[in-house]
Amino acid sequence: MTGAALIAGCGWLSDDKGFIVDRSNDYLKAKERPALVVPEDLSNAAIQNTYSVPQITSSQHRINFEGGAPRPEAIYARDETEGVKIQKLGDQRWLLIPQAPAVVWPKVKQFFADNGVAIAFEQPDSGRLDTEWLTISDNAARDVVRLSIIDGKHNAGITTGHDRVRVLIEPGIRDRSTEIRVRYENDSKSMPREDVMPPSSDILEVETQLLNDLGGYIAANVGDASISYVARNISTQSKADLQRDASDLPVLRLNLDFDRAWATVNQALNEAKLDVTDVDRSAGVVYITVTDQMLNQEDKPSIFTRWFRSENKRRIQIFMAPATPGYELTVFDDDGQRTSADTAEQVLIIIREFAT
C-alpha cells in the first residue's frame, strides 16, 4: 500500500501511460500571449517585465573572418609592480591605482574615517564623495587630513573660512585600474558649487599633499581587495574603448581631452618600446616603424627572427581625430591606406595596455 500510494503521489509527473515526463524544454514551445489587462480600478504598479532585454547602444557590424577563427586579444607584458603613483599633466594631478574602482571606493572612505573626517555627500555611481565642512584651528586633531590643510593655509596666508575635501573616483585607461582626483575648497576663498567638481583646488599645495596622504594610505592597504557593491557601477564609460567603425575596422576611442589623449598615446608607445620616427601634434599624427615581432610582444624573438627582423620593418601612421566624446585613433600604412584589421587591432591594444 505504501508503494502504491507513493507512485500515485507522483502521478502529476507522468503522462497517460505512466511514464515520467521531462518538461525542461517546454519553454521552446511557448507562444506569446496578449498583454495582461488590468481593470481601471486596480493598480498595475506591481507588474513588470522580469526578464527585460537590455538596449544595445552600439551598432553591430557583420565581420568576415577569412583567415579562420579570430584569436583572443593579446595580453602584453608590462610592469605591474609600479603600484600606486601620482600622475601629472600640466596643472592636473591624479592618483593611479592598479585596482578596480569598486575595490578603491571603500578604501577612500576608510581613509577619511580613520582620520575622523565625516562624509557629507556620496554618489557611488558617479564616483563622487565630499567631506563635511571642517572648522580647523592650530589646536585641531592631529590627523593627516587636517594637518595637510593647516600647513597649506599657513603657507598661503589664509586664516579664515571652513574647509572641505572633494574626491572623484573614475576608471583608469587600463582594465581594472582607477584614477582619483582630489579638490580642496575653502569657502572664504571661492564660492563652492555643490553640483560639479571644481576644475582646480583653492590651494594647490593642499591638494598635492592630500594626494600623497591618500596614495600612501591606499598603497599600505593594497592587499585588501574587499569590493563595494554600491560602487560597482562607478562611471561605466571606459576611458579607452576598442570598437569597430562602419568599415568593420578597429578604432580606439579615448574619452579624454586633447592634451591627455596626445600624452597618453606617446607615453604608451614609449612604454611599449615601439620605434616612434616622427610626430605631428597639430595634425594629430604619430609615425612609427614596426615589425611583426614588435607587435606580437608575447613571442620572444629567436636568433632567427633577430637576423631577419630588419627585413619586415614597415612604417605605420596613428591618426588621432576628434570624436564625440574625446578622440578616436585609427591606423594607416605608409601610403595613407587603412591597415589590415589584425595590424590595427594589435597596435591599438598595445596603446591601450601600456597607457596610463
Phi, psi and omega in degrees: 000321182295316179295319179297320180293323180294318179295320179296323180293337179266006183299336180292344177268357190252159173270191185288351178260002177090002179272144177288131186260132175274113182253018184292339181253012181298335182297337180293338180263003183295144179241149179289132180253159176301150179298146179294131179259121180261128178306149185298332183274003178243158181266142177255019185298330184276354182266124179209163180279106185294323183245062182290146179268123182292153177285141177262115187279325183262141180288144180255142181239148176289135183236129177260128179253085185291331182268015181104188183296140181290150176275153174295160180301139180290149174250112185268146182287131175211162184284110180263006183266006184292329178070205181285134179210159178264127176259150181220134174217108185066232178269359182269137177227146176205158175273139174247120185244129180279047178216160181289152180305323181294337176275326183284324184309307181294334179289322178295316179297320181291328177302313180289324178296318180294337179260011175069028179249118184282150176268124181266333183211135174215140181223088187302321184300324180261359179074019183268140178208126178239138174279171172290163173286130184252140170256106190249132176232173180297339180265012182291167178304144186271053174268164187291330180293308181293323178296320179296321179291317180300312181298316180295321179293319179298315181293333179269358179072030180251127181238358185243176173088165175259157188233147172211164179240136178239139186233138174237122181249123184226158173295146175277182179288317176285156174296144177056042173229161186223143172246136180238126174248141181238136174233135176254135180233141172234121189289351174271348183259331180209167178265103185294146173248134184276338189274338183226156173284136178293150181291337180210165179274155178292329174227111185297326181299322179294316178302314182298316181293322179293325175297318177298315181297312182294319179298317178296322179295313181294321179298323179290338181244024185294337179287342179281114186248031177295144186247136177272119179295320184288339183258012185291341182254021181306121172039071186297343180284121182287151176281340179220109187236117178278118184231181172236140182271190183297340179266008181065025177254145184293141171223151178248116179269121177254113179273067184221163172284172188299312184301315181291318181297315181297316179295323181296314181297312182293321178295318180296317179297323178293316179296325180279357179060037172275149188276100177275118184263335181194156176222149175225092185298319183297326178267352180070038184237135173240130180256128179228157174246129185229163169232168178299324180291324178295319182288322180267074188287355175285335182274129175278128183295135177269177177298322181297314181291329177293324178297320189254009183301322183293341184281339182248024176289143177211150181270140181227144177248131175253117186253129180250114184241148177300143176220177179238106358270171171076220184224156183236131180260131173232158186241129181237157174273185185291342179268005179082014178258150178297137178286173176297159181299321181296313181296315180300317182295319178299314181296315184290324177294321177300315179299315181296318185285332181262000183278151172227000000 
